Amino acid sequence: MDALRLMTRRNVVRGIAATAASTTFLRASNAQSAARIVVIGGGFAGASCARALRQIDPKLQVTLIEPNRTFVACPFSNEVIAGLREIEAQQFTYERIIADGVTVIAEAAVKIDPQRRVVALSDGKSLSYDRLVLAPGIDVRFDALSGYDEAAAARMPHAWKAGEQTLLLRKQLEAMDDGGLVALAVPAAPLRCPPAPYERASLIAHYLKTRKPRSKVIILDAKDAFPQQRLFENAWKELYPGMIERVSLSQGGRVTSVDPATNTIVTDFGNYTAQVANVIPPQKAGRIAEIAGAADNTGWCPIDPVTFVSKLVPDIHVIGDACIGGGIPKSASAANAQAKACAAAIANLVSGGQPEMPRLVGACYNTVAPGYAFSLSGVYQPRDGMFAEIEGGGTSPVDAPRELRMREADDAQSWYKTITVEAFG
Ligand SMILES: Cc1cc2nc3c(=O)[nH]c(=O)nc-3n(C[C@H](O)[C@H](O)[C@H](O)COP(=O)(O)OP(=O)(O)OC[C@H]3O[C@@H](n4cnc5c(N)ncnc54)[C@H](O)[C@@H]3O)c2cc1C
């Protein structure tokens, strides 16, 4: 049974590539020339979309706007925090995307005029488009948690965008005395990568167990339930007995304010002063989405799930974490699948065709220790104006031998390789 389930999940994971390939090459024959497509944001969604557009129709003029010359990936960044991996393994350049014929501009988009279809850049220049893809990922909401602003993030890192924040959290763990308390503040949904806080708690516990065994991890959570909860909790009992405590929403775990001066986190139930405080605050779509008028009062962007066209602004598509994906979780896997489906829809729209109903496949791996991982996969289709999960996904079994967890840890590495090659070459 375990093997069967694993096979099913593996087929689903392979299906990501298969779906991409067929979508990509089906469109090549009827594509139209020279439409100008501008993509804002060179992360998993934007980079994958820019490449897919060129693969579908090499005549499309595709421009990618991204201020950073090196992208730093979040998947596997929890391993960097735990000292199991170096940050260089998370870094990707845009060389391959340029070689694919995409014009990459290393600036930020600062303004969008949807009526004139013009994007203003940070260097004062501007760019016209026929269709715009917004893929700016998330921004941390510095207005949502009392005491948590940009200065506080330098003391209590969120590490929810990979790079300096990731390294800061790692350094704080390295500097901590044995016997210290590490606190993780976890926000309510929606958030980028819902299972990642629990993966992070697990890998921090692994670091502490091997280097500072008298230390503890506490998770202060604004939710009662979380993805793959039984798998995580069983792993914590097995690998880190007595090291990880979680205070759920109904136990008073919701964080209401923080005090960076004393490294104190205040919850509905009490105050926690930690040696290391990893505060993951509420999030919203990247700021440019709001500037474009594509974000609603939730801070996220409503879209038509067939074309990814914004429900608020014309000729703008929104993909990745920034969009309201319904049942599809905010993940690199989802961003990549949305990117390819959106590219196919755009190629159809600019050539006067009818977009097809997308079928998105996503998989997510959670690593709780070296050689110990489990996974969750899902298949999603538009239903009632949103993405809804349909049959075909699955989760790793709760009771499984360690060999399966070990195999899934290998699968996680392969997944990372596939998804980063699809986005960055
Ligand atoms: C700790 C952690 C672990 C994770 N693990 C996994 C995992 O195992 N599997 C998984 O599937 N997902 C995982 N994720 C989630 C994954 O990282 C995100 O879902 C994914 O990066 C979303 O892709 P995106 O393109 O929407 O955003 P991003 O990848 O963040 O890319 C957004 C890009 O837009 C750019 N940008 C923003 N504003 C502008 C602007 N104004 N002009 C130009 N460019 C702009 C940014 O610089 C950035 O490069 C994890 C996340 C975290 C935090």
The ligand as an SDF file (V2000), in Angstrom:
LIG
                    3D

 53 58  0  0  0  0  0  0  0  0999 V2000
   11.1680   28.6640    4.3130 C   0  0  0  0  0  0  0  0  0  0  0  0
   10.4260   28.3760    3.0520 C   0  0  0  0  0  0  0  0  0  0  0  0
   10.4740   27.1110    2.5000 C   0  0  0  0  0  0  0  0  0  0  0  0
    9.7710   26.8250    1.3320 C   0  0  0  0  0  0  0  0  0  0  0  0
    9.8100   25.5620    0.8310 N   0  0  0  0  0  0  0  0  0  0  0  0
    9.0950   25.2600   -0.2710 C   0  0  0  0  0  0  0  0  0  0  0  0
    9.0980   23.9390   -0.7920 C   0  0  0  0  0  0  0  0  0  0  0  0
    9.7640   23.0440   -0.2560 O   0  0  0  0  0  0  0  0  0  0  0  0
    8.3530   23.6780   -1.8900 N   0  0  0  0  0  0  0  0  0  0  0  0
    7.6250   24.6520   -2.5080 C   0  0  0  0  0  0  0  0  0  0  0  0
    6.9750   24.3410   -3.5070 O   0  0  0  0  0  0  0  0  0  0  0  0
    7.6040   25.9180   -2.0350 N   0  0  0  0  0  0  0  0  0  0  0  0
    8.3140   26.2430   -0.9510 C   0  0  0  0  0  0  0  0  0  0  0  0
    8.3000   27.5400   -0.4650 N   0  0  0  0  0  0  0  0  0  0  0  0
    7.4380   28.5550   -1.1190 C   0  0  0  0  0  0  0  0  0  0  0  0
    8.0860   29.2000   -2.3390 C   0  0  0  0  0  0  0  0  0  0  0  0
    9.3370   29.7550   -2.0250 O   0  0  0  0  0  0  0  0  0  0  0  0
    7.1800   30.3040   -2.8830 C   0  0  0  0  0  0  0  0  0  0  0  0
    5.8680   29.8280   -2.9330 O   0  0  0  0  0  0  0  0  0  0  0  0
    7.6410   30.7090   -4.2800 C   0  0  0  0  0  0  0  0  0  0  0  0
    8.9070   31.3140   -4.1950 O   0  0  0  0  0  0  0  0  0  0  0  0
    6.6270   31.6500   -4.9420 C   0  0  0  0  0  0  0  0  0  0  0  0
    7.1030   32.0360   -6.1900 O   0  0  0  0  0  0  0  0  0  0  0  0
    6.8060   33.5300   -6.7110 P   0  0  0  0  0  0  0  0  0  0  0  0
    7.4610   33.6280   -8.0470 O   0  0  0  0  0  0  0  0  0  0  0  0
    5.3930   33.8580   -6.5560 O   0  0  0  0  0  0  0  0  0  0  0  0
    7.5980   34.4650   -5.6850 O   0  0  0  0  0  0  0  0  0  0  0  0
    9.1850   34.5840   -5.5270 P   0  0  0  0  0  0  0  0  0  0  0  0
    9.8360   33.3050   -5.8330 O   0  0  0  0  0  0  0  0  0  0  0  0
    9.4180   35.2180   -4.2040 O   0  0  0  0  0  0  0  0  0  0  0  0
    9.6170   35.6200   -6.6450 O   0  0  0  0  0  0  0  0  0  0  0  0
    9.1450   36.9430   -6.6460 C   0  0  0  0  0  0  0  0  0  0  0  0
   10.1680   37.8000   -7.3820 C   0  0  0  0  0  0  0  0  0  0  0  0
    9.5780   39.0580   -7.7020 O   0  0  0  0  0  0  0  0  0  0  0  0
   10.5380   40.0560   -7.5700 C   0  0  0  0  0  0  0  0  0  0  0  0
    9.8580   41.3350   -7.4100 N   0  0  0  0  0  0  0  0  0  0  0  0
    9.0750   41.7420   -6.3730 C   0  0  0  0  0  0  0  0  0  0  0  0
    8.6460   43.0050   -6.5940 N   0  0  0  0  0  0  0  0  0  0  0  0
    9.1520   43.3940   -7.7800 C   0  0  0  0  0  0  0  0  0  0  0  0
    9.0720   44.5930   -8.5340 C   0  0  0  0  0  0  0  0  0  0  0  0
    8.4020   45.6720   -8.0850 N   0  0  0  0  0  0  0  0  0  0  0  0
    9.7230   44.6680   -9.7130 N   0  0  0  0  0  0  0  0  0  0  0  0
   10.4140   43.5910  -10.1800 C   0  0  0  0  0  0  0  0  0  0  0  0
   10.5370   42.4200   -9.5020 N   0  0  0  0  0  0  0  0  0  0  0  0
    9.9130   42.3420   -8.3070 C   0  0  0  0  0  0  0  0  0  0  0  0
   11.3290   39.6250   -6.3460 C   0  0  0  0  0  0  0  0  0  0  0  0
   12.6190   40.2510   -6.3130 O   0  0  0  0  0  0  0  0  0  0  0  0
   11.3990   38.1130   -6.5360 C   0  0  0  0  0  0  0  0  0  0  0  0
   12.5700   37.7420   -7.2370 O   0  0  0  0  0  0  0  0  0  0  0  0
    9.0090   27.8510    0.6980 C   0  0  0  0  0  0  0  0  0  0  0  0
    8.9640   29.1250    1.2570 C   0  0  0  0  0  0  0  0  0  0  0  0
    9.6580   29.3920    2.4230 C   0  0  0  0  0  0  0  0  0  0  0  0
    9.5980   30.7720    3.0130 C   0  0  0  0  0  0  0  0  0  0  0  0
  1  2  1  0
  2  3  1  0
  2 52  2  0
  3  4  2  0
  4  5  1  0
  4 50  1  0
  5  6  2  0
  6  7  1  0
  6 13  1  0
  7  8  2  0
  7  9  1  0
  9 10  1  0
 10 11  2  0
 10 12  1  0
 12 13  2  0
 13 14  1  0
 14 15  1  0
 14 50  1  0
 15 16  1  0
 16 17  1  0
 16 18  1  0
 18 19  1  0
 18 20  1  0
 20 21  1  0
 20 22  1  0
 22 23  1  0
 23 24  1  0
 24 25  2  0
 24 26  1  0
 24 27  1  0
 27 28  1  0
 28 29  2  0
 28 30  1  0
 28 31  1  0
 31 32  1  0
 32 33  1  0
 33 34  1  0
 33 48  1  0
 34 35  1  0
 35 36  1  0
 35 46  1  0
 36 37  1  0
 36 45  1  0
 37 38  2  0
 38 39  1  0
 39 40  1  0
 39 45  2  0
 40 41  1  0
 40 42  2  0
 42 43  1  0
 43 44  2  0
 44 45  1  0
 46 47  1  0
 46 48  1  0
 48 49  1  0
 50 51  2  0
 51 52  1  0
 52 53  1  0
M  END
$$$$
